[in-house]
């Protein structure tokens, strides 16, 4: 039986930027996580995406919440993580889901989902979060709570599924066009 010892920090505390533990009162607690791409010598994925919680615009916080953090070299330690949120979540809503498209062996194609209303709810990256494309299209304006990618043989012939407050929707990975 494990007693919880022997763990190594892979990232900094996304709230404070330090390698110290957390209090549990942080806004930027990890809410979603996905890994993929090339593996290290131990067989672990080196590309990791972490989405953090947020309280939205009604309850603004300092620091702000609702970020997406990415490491393309997680084996490299805590200094390899970068905030790749850009302008995808101006409302500071929770980043509720992250999914890596396994058809991209580099792990750089991924989707994130945003909760809240009046915002774009699904975003796609093909370069590990350096840039994002709004993948919301005709999806209802309702919080998106979960996401999964059923990969195709390429990144353009798979299917993305999202779970929202008003139902489950699917779209081709080629371009956003959602069907309930």
N, C-alpha and C positions, 0 to 999 in steps of 0.2 A: 504494500500500500504506500502511496506517495504521501508525503507530509508537506508538499508545496515548496520544497527547497530545490536549489540547483537551477533556477530560472535565470535567464539573462535578458536584460532590456533590449528590445529591438528598436524602440522609438523613444523619443523624448515624451514628456508629458505635454500633450498638445495644447494645454491651457497655459502653462508657465514657461515652456521651452527648456525646462530642466530635465535631468535624468532621475530626479528624485520621485518618490511615490506620490500618489494623489490622496486627497482628503475625501473624495467622493462628493464634494460640493461644487466641483468644476462644472462649467457650462459645456465644455468641449469633451465630454465623455464619449467614448467610441460607441456609436450606435449601429454601424454597419461595417462589414469587413469582407474583402475578397482577395484572392491570390491567384497567380498564374504565371505564365511565361517560363523563361529558362530556370533551371534549378541549380542549386549550389552542390558542392561535393557530397552533402548529406541527402540530397534528393528533395530539398525543400525549395518551394517557389521563391524566386528572388524579387518578383514584382508584387507589391502589396498595396492595396488601396484601403484607406480607413476613413469613413464618414463620421462626423461628430454631431452631437445633439445641438439643439438651439431652441430658443424660446419664441422666435418670430418677432415681428415689428411691434407688437402690442407690449411686449416686455423686453425692451432692448437691454443688452448687457455689455459690460466691459470686462474682459474682451468679448468680442462678438462670437456667436456660435454658428453652427451649420457649415463647417468646413470640410473639404476633401483633401486628405493628405496622401501622398504617393511616394513610395520608394521603389526604384528600379534596381536596387542593389541592397536588399534588406540584410544580407549577410555582412555587409559593410558596416553595420552598426547604426547608432542613433543619429549620426550626422548625415545620413543618406535620405532623410525624409524632407519633403517640400510641400508647402501649402499650395495646392493647385486649384483652389476655389475660384480664383479670378472673379468674374462678375456673374457667375451662374446662380448665386443665391443671395441677392441683395436683401431679401426679407429675413435672413438669418434663421430660416426654418430648419428643422432636423434634416440631415442627409440620411434618409431612411433605408436606402438600399444601395448596394454596389454589386455589379456582376461583370466578370471578365469574360470576353468572348474567346473561348478556347480554340476557335478556328484560327486565331492569330497567335502563333507560337511565341511571339515576342512578349505577349501579355500587355501590349500597349493599347489594345482596343477594349474599351470598357464603357459601361453605362452607369450613371448614378441617378437616383430618384430623390425628389424634394417633396416634403410635405407642405401643407399650407394651402391657401387660396390666392388667386390672382397672380400666380407665378408660373414660370415654365417648370414642368414637373419631371421631365426626363431629359438627360443630357448624355451625349456620346463623345468620346475622345478616341482618336486613333494614334495619339502620341503621348500616352501616359499622363494626360492632364495638362500638357503645355497649352493646348487649345481645346475648346469644347464646341460642339454643334448642338443647337436646340433640337431635340428629338421628340418634342411634345406633340406637334402637329394637331390633329383633331381629337386628342385625348380630352375628356371632360375636365373642367377646372375643379378638381377634387384632389385631396392629398393622396399621393402615391406612397404605399406602405412597404412594398416588396417588389423585387425584380429578379428574374432569372433569364439566362440566355440559353436556348437550345441551339448549339452551334451547328452550322452546316459544314460543307467541305471547304467553304471560303467565308470570309467575313461578310459577304453580301447575300448569302443564301440560307442564313439561319433564321430563327424566330426569337423575338424578345417578348416576354410575358411580364405584365405588371399587375399587381394587386392594388386596387384603389378603394376608397371609401364607398364607391358606387358599383364595384364589380371588377372582374378580371378582363384584361384586354391583351390582344396580341398584335404584333406588327412584324413585318419582314425586317431583317437587319440592314437591307439595302437602302430603304428609305422609310421614314415614319408615315404610317397610315394604319391607324388603330381600328380593330374590330373587337366588339364585345364577345 
